[in-house]
């Protein structure tokens, strides 16, 4: 049960929560398109120093020592993960309080590894020094539907699903690598299935928020949600809060510093994984990472132009965790809004 098989999954769990979640829905005929880039890096993780399986197969009586923040040697440039994401987020207002949106993600993933998965083609050599294992392509993406209630205090109910269809490969069993016999050599390539959780989730979230002044410059919003997970066999509780203040600079330009904080915690429930599941780990039920927990903080600055274009940049920190890597994630995102009325003009 190698640690790297556990910590790689951290990169895919939390991407979708911090950007467009709010109690407001776009009006009918309104469109918003976002394009962003982020880079997650980690050189440490919260992990127990020892795990006692007691020699049983189920994993229900596993015990482990208290977590500590540990380096993940051997490191390359102080990192064992370097994940670069490009993400596209379209949002469309349908009217009657409904909004549909998606989050499509592409990953340029770098994970340090201490050895080649099998001998280097044409040789009997196994690499002794760490090297980057690189995998590029689509990763987990989301579809969302949100309904804003027709009440004075802004609040909304959102349902979403995470799907692996853009990177899932043929065959039922999960495979980290693909192997191809080329003459007498075995060609080893990272599998596209490495880039995500390979299962579908269903989430439900309640959003509430509002403005704190009559000029609508300050805002605060909160979120409580539950994620039913098909993979990992551990559902998740989601709690988040965000707030900020808009400073008008000119008639058509303003800046909005804001902060986003969230907690995502595994609920420790679920069944026993099989070979189709990335969390198989010799069939152990609720192995340590499956029930991981994390607390993050993002510090952001949004530049708004003409109420149509905005550019947001910021940095996120994983400030506490269990069974999770300690990531740092700078990001930048561009959003452009328009309506059907603008087109008709």
N, C-alpha and C positions, 0 to 999 in steps of 0.2 A: 504494500500500500504506500506507494511513493508520495511524498508531500507534493511534488509538482503536479500530480494528477488532481490534488485537492485545490491548490491555490489558483490554478489556471482558470477555474470556473468563476472566481470572484470578479473577473473583468467583465462578465456578461450579465451579472445580476442586477445592476443598479443604474444602467445607462438611461433608461427611459423615464425616470421619475422626476428629475430636477428641472426640466425645461418648461414645458407648456402646460403644466398642471395648474388649474385655477377654477374658481367657481363661476367664471363668465364663459358664455358661449358666443360664437360669432353670430351676428344677425344674418337673416336670410340673404343669400346672394353675396356674402362677404367671403373672401379668400385670403389665406395667409400661407406663404411659402417660406420655410426656413431651411437654410443650408449651413451646416456647422462642421467644426473639426475639433477633436479633443485628443489629448495624449495622456494616458495613464502609465505611470511608472511606479515600481515598488522594489525595494530591496530588503524589506522586513515583513514579518507576518506575526499575528497573534496565534499562538499554537501551544498546546501542552508539551512539556518536555518528554512525557512518556504516556503511552496508552496501553492498558492491560485488557486484552480480549478474553482472558480466562480460558482460552482454548476452545471456545464455543463458536458455532457458526452463525447464530442469529444476530449477534451484535447487541441484543437487548440488555445484556449485563456488562457491556464495555464500561470501563472507568478510565479516567485520565487525570493527570495532575492539573493544577491551576494554570491558566494561560499566562504566557509571558511574551513580550515583544522580542522576536528572535530574527537574526539575519538568516538569509537563505543561501548559504554558501554552496558552491563557489559562485561569486558574483562577477558580472561583466560590467565595468564602469559603474560599480555600486548598485547594479540592478539585476533582478532575475526576470522581471516582466517589463516590457516596453510595448504598449498597445496604442496604436494610432487609429482613431475612428474618424470616418467621414459619415455624416448622417443627414438625411433629407426628411423634412417634416412638413407635409401638406395638411392644411386644415380648411374645412369648408363649412360654412353656416347653412343649414337646411331650412331654417325657420321653425316656428313653434317651440323654440328653445333648444333645438337639437343641433349638434355639431358632430361631424365625423372627422377623424384625423388618422394619420399613420406615422410611423417612425421607421424608416428604412436605413439600415446600418451596414457599412462596409468596414472591414477590419484589416489593418496591416499589423499582424501580431508577431512579436519577437519574444521568445522565451528561451532563457539559457538552459542548456542541457549538458550533462557531464559526459555523455557517450552517444554514439550513433546507435540507432535502433537496429542492431545487427552489424555485421562487419561492413566496412566500406566496400562498395562494389569492386570486385576484382582483386581484393586483398583480404588478409586476415586481421587487419588493424582495427582496433577499437580506440576511439579518441579518448585521450586521458585529460586533456584540457577542456574547459568549458567552451562552448560555442553557441551561437544563436540558432535556434530552430525557428524558421520563418514560415508564416502561413498567411496568405492574402486572399481576400474574397469577402462575399457577403456573410454576415453573422445573424444573430437573432434580430427579428423585427417585430413591430407591434401594429395592431389595428385597434382603434378606440372609437367609442360612441359616447357622447356626453349629452345630458339633458339638464338645462338650467331651469330650476323651478320658478314659476311666476310669482315670487314673493319679494317683499321689500329688501330683505337682507340677501345678498347674493349667495346662492348655494346651488350645488349641482351634484348629480349622480353620474358616475362614469363606469362603464364596463370596458374591459380591454382583453385582448388575447395576444400572447407571444407565440410566434410560429417559426419553424425551422426550414420552411420549404425552399428558401433561396440557397441553402448550402447542403441540405440533406442529400446523401448519396444512396445508390442502390444497395439493397441488402438490408436485413433486419438488425443485425448485430452492430453495435458501435465499434468503430475502428479509429484509432488515433493515427495510423499510418496505412498507406496502400502499398502493396508489394507487387512488382511485375518482374517476371523472369525474362531477361533479355540475353539470350544465348546462355553462357555459363554464369552471368552476373545477375544479381538481384538488385533491381532498382527500387529504392525506398523513397516514397514521397509523403509529405504530410497530408492527411486526409482532410477534406473540407469539413468533415464532422467535428474536427478539433475546434472549430471556430465558434461553437455555441453549445447550448445545453441539450439540443437535439430532441426536445420534447415541447409540448404545448402547455401553456398556462392559461388560466382564466382569472382575471382580477376584477374586483369591484371596489370603487373608491367614492367616498363622500367628501365634497369640497365645500368650504364655507369661507367667507371673507368679506371685505368691504373697504371703503375709504374712510379715513379718520378725520378728514377736514372737508369743509364746504367747497373748497377749490379742487378737490379730487387729486391732491398732490401726494398724499401719503396713502399707503395701502398695507393691509395685513391679510394673510390668508392661511388657512390650515387644511389638512387632509388626514383622513383616517381611512385605511383600506385593508383588504384581506386578499391574498393571492393564493388561489388553489393551484398547486403545482403538480403537473404530471411527472416531471422529472424530479429527481432528488428525494422524493417522498418526504418532504417537509414543507408544509404550507408556510406562508410568511405574513406577519403583521406589519403594516406600514403606517407610520405616523410622521407627519411633516408640517413645518411651519415656515412661512416666508414673510418678509416685510421690507419696505423700502420707501424712499421719498424722492419725488420728482422736482428738480430745480429748473425752472424755465430760464433759459439764457437769452433767447430771442423769441419772436413770435412763432417761428417754425422750427426751433431747435431747443432741446432740453436734455438733461442728463438725469439718470435715476440710479443711484447706488442702492443695492439691495443685498439681503442675506437670505440664504436658504439652508435649513437644517432638517435632516430626516434621520429616522431610525427604522431599520428593517431587521426583523428578528424571526428566525426559524421557530416554528411551533412544535417541533419534535414529534410530529405525527406521520403516519404513512405506513406503507407496506414494505415488502422485501423486493429490491430491484432484481431485474434479470439482465441478460446479455444485451438487450436492446437499449439499456439505460446507461448513460455516461457515468452514473453513480453506482455502478455495479459493485466494485470493491470486494470481490469474492463473495457477493451475495449478502453482505452485512446490512442489516436493517438500521437506518438512521445513523450511519457512520458519521464521524465528528463534523465534517464540513456540511453535511446535509442540513444541519440545524444551526448554521452559522448566524452570527448577529453582527451588525455594524452600525456605527453612528458617524454621519458625515456632515461637514459644513462647507458651503460654497459662498464665496465673496465675489459679487458681480457688479459690473458697471454697464448700464445700458445707455446708449446714445440714440435719441429719437429725432427723426427728421420729418417734418410735414405730416406727422401722424400716419405716414405710409411706410417709411423705411426705418429700421432700427438695427443697430449693431451692438451686440452684447459680448463682453469678454469677462472672464473671471477665472478663479482657481478654486478647486475643491480639495478638501483634506479629509482622509479617513482618520478620525480622531480617536476612535475606540472600536474594538472588535473582538470577536471570538471565532476562531477558525477562519479568519479573513486576512487578506494581505493589507498592508498599510500603504494605500495608494495616494499619490498626489496627481491631480488632474487639471491642468490649465485647459481652457477651451475658448473658442470664439464662434459666434453664430450671427448670421445675417438673416433678417426677416423682412419680407416685403408684403404689404397688404393692398388689396384693391377690391372693388365691388363690380357687380354687373352694371350698375348705374354708371360707373366711370367708363366702361366700354361703350355703352350706348351713346354717351356724349360724343 
